[in-house]
Amino acid sequence: MSDIRMTFIEHLDELRKRLIIVFVSFLAGATLCYVFIDEIVEYLLAPTHGVDFVYLAPPELFLAYLRLSLVLGIVITLPITLLQIWHFIRPALNRAEKLATEFVLLGGTVFFAAGAYFAYRVILPLTLRFFLQYATSSIQPMFSFGGYVGFVLSILLAFGVAFEMPIVIVILARIGLVTPSMLRGARKPMLIILVVLSAILTPPDVISQLLLAGPMMALYELSVVLARIFGRREQVTETALEDPA
């Protein structure tokens, strides 16, 4: 009993140590972002091509800077957070589980970063260009900085999360909950589901929703291919069912 208790206490102590590392790294990352907030803001404002910004309440600019620093602090320290999770759960995993976990952690990070980068380089400029085209000589655009920061963060995070779809589907394929044939047969209903999901993830405008729905359908097709490659056990089962001989 004492050995079990000591093991449990050691696990709690290990968890506490990992949480402290995550929290300290997050604070350091958020502080670093706040120190370089002017450079970060300049980078975020680049797609607007010189649109004027205002803040509508005394604390709005400070709160926008703080919000931006906290969110970016989480993002830039995500590898450290995932590494701490990996070190905590690794002793309890066998070789196959370790490989699967490494794939999920690394693949999830890469796909999230790819989604956020794609949103910044492609989707955000297209969205802004669409809305800015309605400006006239008598009506010029003037954005609230706090509203713009919320708009940009929502788009970047939405695309980062959406790009995780292939990882999720590969996991489901590996554990047998979905098969490539099932995914191929669900294309039409998935189109409706992805459009609805795009409306939930993106800001409340049709352009952002449509721009997210398109890449999500492409990611779904990629997921079908990945499920075929990594879902080997399901492929064997499907072949056996199709060819009883």
C-alpha positions in Angstrom: 0.0 0.0 0.0 2.8 2.4 0.9 4.5 1.7 -2.5 1.3 2.5 -4.4 0.8 5.6 -2.3 4.4 6.8 -3.0 3.9 6.1 -6.7 0.7 8.2 -6.7 2.5 11.0 -4.8 5.4 10.9 -7.2 3.0 11.2 -10.2 1.3 14.2 -8.6 4.8 15.8 -8.0 5.7 15.1 -11.6 2.5 16.7 -12.8 3.0 19.7 -10.6 6.5 20.2 -12.0 5.3 19.9 -15.6 2.4 22.4 -14.9 4.9 24.9 -13.4 7.1 24.7 -16.5 4.1 25.2 -18.8 2.9 28.2 -16.7 6.3 29.9 -16.5 7.0 29.4 -20.2 3.6 30.9 -21.0 4.3 33.9 -18.8 7.7 34.4 -20.4 6.2 34.0 -23.9 3.3 36.5 -23.2 5.8 39.0 -21.7 8.1 38.7 -24.7 5.1 39.3 -27.0 4.1 42.3 -25.0 7.7 43.7 -25.2 7.6 43.4 -29.0 4.0 44.3 -29.4 4.7 47.2 -31.7 6.4 44.9 -34.2 3.7 42.3 -33.9 0.9 44.9 -34.5 2.8 46.2 -37.5 2.9 42.7 -38.9 -0.9 42.2 -38.2 -1.8 45.5 -39.9 0.2 44.8 -43.1 -2.8 43.2 -44.9 -4.9 46.3 -44.4 -2.7 48.4 -46.7 -2.9 51.6 -44.7 -6.4 51.6 -43.3 -6.8 54.0 -40.4 -7.4 52.5 -36.9 -9.0 54.0 -33.8 -9.8 52.8 -30.3 -13.2 53.7 -29.0 -12.7 53.5 -25.3 -9.8 54.5 -23.0 -8.8 50.9 -22.1 -9.5 49.4 -25.5 -6.0 49.6 -27.0 -4.3 48.4 -23.8 -6.7 45.5 -23.5 -6.2 44.6 -27.2 -2.4 44.6 -26.7 -2.9 42.4 -23.6 -5.2 40.0 -25.3 -2.9 39.7 -28.3 0.1 39.0 -26.0 -1.7 36.3 -24.1 -3.0 34.5 -27.2 0.4 34.6 -28.9 2.0 33.6 -25.7 0.0 30.4 -25.7 0.7 29.8 -29.4 4.5 30.3 -29.3 4.9 28.2 -26.2 2.7 25.4 -27.5 5.7 23.2 -28.4 6.9 23.5 -24.8 3.4 22.6 -23.5 3.2 19.6 -25.8 6.7 18.5 -24.8 5.7 18.6 -21.1 2.6 16.5 -21.8 4.8 14.0 -23.7 7.3 13.7 -20.9 4.5 13.2 -18.4 2.6 10.4 -20.3 5.6 8.7 -22.0 6.5 6.3 -19.1 3.0 4.8 -19.2 3.0 4.1 -23.0 4.2 1.1 -25.0 6.2 1.5 -28.2 3.2 1.6 -30.5 1.4 4.1 -28.3 4.5 6.3 -28.1 4.8 6.4 -31.9 1.1 7.3 -32.2 1.4 10.0 -29.6 4.4 11.5 -31.3 2.5 11.5 -34.6 -0.5 13.3 -33.0 1.6 15.9 -31.1 4.0 16.7 -34.0 1.3 16.4 -36.7 -1.1 18.5 -34.7 1.4 21.3 -34.2 2.4 21.3 -37.9 -1.1 21.3 -39.2 -2.2 24.1 -36.8 0.7 26.2 -37.8 0.0 25.6 -41.5 -3.7 26.6 -41.0 -2.8 29.8 -39.2 -0.2 30.7 -41.8 -2.5 29.9 -44.7 -5.2 32.1 -43.1 -2.8 35.0 -42.6 -1.2 34.9 -46.1 -4.3 34.0 -48.2 -7.6 34.2 -46.4 -7.1 37.4 -44.4 -6.0 39.6 -47.4 -8.9 38.2 -49.5 -11.5 38.9 -46.8 -10.2 42.4 -46.2 -10.0 43.2 -49.9 -13.6 42.1 -50.3 -14.9 44.3 -47.5 -12.7 47.3 -48.4 -14.0 47.4 -51.9 -17.3 48.9 -50.6 -15.5 52.1 -49.5 -16.4 55.2 -51.5 -15.0 58.8 -51.6 -17.6 59.8 -49.0 -17.4 56.7 -46.8 -13.8 55.7 -45.9 -13.0 52.6 -43.8 -11.8 53.3 -40.2 -11.5 50.2 -38.0 -11.6 49.8 -34.3 -8.3 48.2 -33.3 -9.8 46.0 -30.7 -12.4 44.7 -33.2 -9.7 44.1 -35.8 -7.6 42.1 -33.4 -10.6 39.9 -32.4 -11.4 39.5 -36.1 -7.8 38.4 -37.0 -7.4 36.1 -34.1 -10.7 34.4 -34.7 -9.7 33.7 -38.4 -6.2 32.5 -37.5 -7.4 30.2 -34.7 -10.4 28.9 -36.8 -8.1 27.9 -39.6 -5.6 26.4 -37.2 -8.3 24.3 -35.6 -9.8 23.3 -39.0 -6.5 22.1 -40.3 -6.4 19.5 -37.5 -9.1 17.5 -39.3 -6.6 15.1 -41.0 -5.0 14.2 -37.6 -8.4 13.6 -36.0 -9.6 11.4 -38.9 -6.3 9.4 -38.9 -6.8 8.7 -35.2 -10.4 7.6 -35.8 -9.3 5.4 -38.7 -6.5 3.8 -36.6 -8.9 2.8 -33.8 -11.5 1.5 -36.3 -14.3 4.1 -35.9 -14.1 5.2 -39.5 -12.9 3.6 -42.7 -11.9 5.0 -46.1 -15.1 3.7 -47.8 -17.2 5.2 -45.0 -15.5 8.6 -45.5 -16.0 8.4 -49.3 -19.6 7.6 -48.9 -20.1 10.5 -46.5 -18.9 13.3 -48.8 -22.3 14.9 -49.4 -23.5 15.1 -45.8 -20.0 16.2 -44.8 -20.3 19.1 -47.2 -23.3 20.4 -45.2 -21.5 19.7 -41.8 -18.4 21.5 -42.9 -20.3 24.5 -44.1 -22.1 24.7 -40.7 -18.8 24.2 -38.8 -17.3 27.0 -40.9 -20.1 29.3 -39.8 -19.4 28.4 -36.2 -15.6 28.8 -36.3 -15.4 32.0 -38.3 -16.5 35.6 -37.7 -20.2 36.2 -38.6 -19.7 37.0 -42.3 -20.4 34.8 -45.3 -17.1 35.5 -47.0 -15.0 34.0 -44.1 -17.3 31.1 -43.9 -17.0 30.2 -47.6 -13.3 30.7 -47.6 -13.0 28.3 -44.7 -15.4 25.7 -46.1 -13.4 25.3 -49.3 -10.1 24.4 -47.6 -12.0 22.1 -45.2 -13.4 20.1 -48.1 -9.8 19.8 -49.5 -8.6 18.7 -46.0 -11.4 16.1 -45.9 -10.2 14.6 -49.2 -6.7 14.6 -47.8 -8.1 12.8 -44.7 -9.6 10.1 -46.9 -6.2 9.5 -48.4 -4.4 9.4 -45.1 -7.1 7.1 -43.6 -6.4 4.7 -46.5 -2.6 4.9 -45.8 -2.6 4.6 -42.0 -5.8 2.6 -41.5 -4.2 -0.7 -42.6 -6.3 -2.8 -40.3 -9.5 -1.3 -41.7 -8.2 -1.8 -45.3 -7.7 -5.5 -44.7 -11.2 -5.8 -43.3 -12.8 -4.0 -46.2 -10.9 -6.2 -48.7 -12.0 -9.3 -47.0 -15.7 -8.2 -47.1 -15.5 -7.2 -50.7 -13.8 -10.5 -51.8 -15.1 -13.4 -49.7 -13.0 -15.8 -51.7 
